[in-house]
């Protein structure tokens, strides 16, 4: 895990790898939730009772772990797993 942010610049991340990375972040933010039955098209808020602070934590963890800068106006694009992976794919494959 410690080397993943550095390796992303050498080895691009696929959609499924980005999905797993986001699940890892979600698991850290909401450890009591079961992400195995997550519906990728449904909002994180609706599925897991997340609030705006939890969503901000996702952004901060992406910055910390993967050095991905997400402008505040793009936060709504991280609403569900499908839109999050679609948004992150070009950012994590420079």
N, C-alpha and C positions, 0 to 999 in steps of 0.2 A: 504494500500500500504506500509506503513511504517513497518508493521510486516511481510510482505510476505518473505523477505530474511531470517528471522529467522525461520519462519514456514517451509521453504523448507527443513530444516534439520530434521524436525519432520514428515512432510507430503510430500512424494515425489510428484513431478509435472508430470502430464500426458502430452502427446504430445499436445493436444488442449490447456492446460493451458500454456505451454511454448509458443505456437503460440500467444496466447493472450498477454503474457508478452512481446514478441517481437513486436507485433503491438503497444502496449503501448509505448515502447521505440521509435519505428519509428514515432509515432504520436507526440512525444515530439521533435524529431529531425526535422521533416518535417510537421509542423502543418497544412499546406495548402493542403496537399495531401489527397486523398480519398483512404483509405485502404480497403474499403468494397468490391471493385472489384478486389482486388489483385489476381494475378495468382501465386500460390505457387511455380510453377516450373520455373518462369521467374525471371531473375536477378533483385535485388532491384535497381541496377544502371539503367537498361533499363526501368523499370516501373516508377521510381520516380525521375529520373534525379539526383541521388545521386552521390557524388564524393567520393574520397578516405577519405576525412576528415569526411564525414557523416558515412562512414563504420567504421572508427576508433571510432566515437562517440557511435556507437552501442556496440562495444567491451567494451568501458569504462563504459557505463551504465550497461551492464551485470555484470561487475566487481563490480560496486558500489551498485547495487540493490540486486544482488544475490550471490556476492562473487565468481563468476566464473572466473577463470584465463584461458585466451585463449592465447597460444603462437602465436607470429607473423606468424610463418609458417602455422598456421591453419586458418588464416584470410580468405583465399579463400573458406574455407568450409562454410562460412557465406554468400555465394553469393545470395541465394534465400531462401524462407521460408522453403521449403522441406529440403534442406541441412542443414539449420540452426537448425531446430527442431531435425533432426536426429543427428547432432553433439552435441547439448546441452542435449539431453535426458539422456545419462549416466552421464554427469557432474552434472545435477540437481537432480540426484537420487543416491547419494553416498551410 
